Amino acid sequence: KDANGQLLQDGDSVVLIKDLKVKGASGVLKSGTKVKGIRVIEPEAGHNIACRIDGFGAMNLKSEYVKKV
């Protein structure tokens, strides 16, 4: 589920609702960043969305920091 309680499925597009620091990178993912084609995975240290973000590459996100578009 996303921050609003909507169910997420593979292939959905989401938007970040909070600025997120990225470990190992000098940048920050800004709120409002759109992420296309997510993949829902089994929770791995709390991260349950696998995705690819332009400028940062592949990463995992927590569903509580995104909302469905």
N, C-alpha and C positions, 0 to 999 in steps of 0.2 A: 504494500500500500504506500501511496505517496503521502506528503505532508497533509493533504486534505482528506485522506481516507479512501481515495479512488484506487481500484486495483490496477496494477501495472502488468503489462504483457510484453513479450518479446516483440521488438520492432516499434514500440511506442516512441514518441518524442517527448522529452521533458525539458523543463527550465529550472536552473538552480535558483533557490530562494535565499541563499546566504553566501557571502564571500567565503571561499574555502582555501586554506593554505595547502600547498601540495608539497609533501615530503620529497626531498631530493631535487626540487626545482626552485628557481629563484622567484617565480611568478605566483600570482594568486588567481584563482578562478573567480571571476566576478559574478555577483548575483545577476540573473537575467540571461546568463549564457545558455543557449539552446543546445541540447544534446539529442541527436537523431539516432534511431535504430538501437535502442538499448537492448540488453539481454539480461533477463532475470536469472540469478544464480542462487545456489544455496549460500546462506549467510557464512561469510568468512571473516571473522573478527568484526562482525557487525555490518560489513559491506555486502550488499545483496544486489547490486546492479553493476554489470560489466558494460563498458562503453568505450568509444574512441572520441576524444575531444581534439578539435583542430588546434594545433600549436602546442599541445601537451602529449598527445598520443593515447595509448590504451591505459585505462585505469578503472578502478572499482570505486563506486560511490555508495553512500548510505541513502536509503529511500526517504528518510525523514528530511533531507535537504533538497528534495526536488518536488515539483508539481507537474502533473500531466498537462500537455498542451491540447 
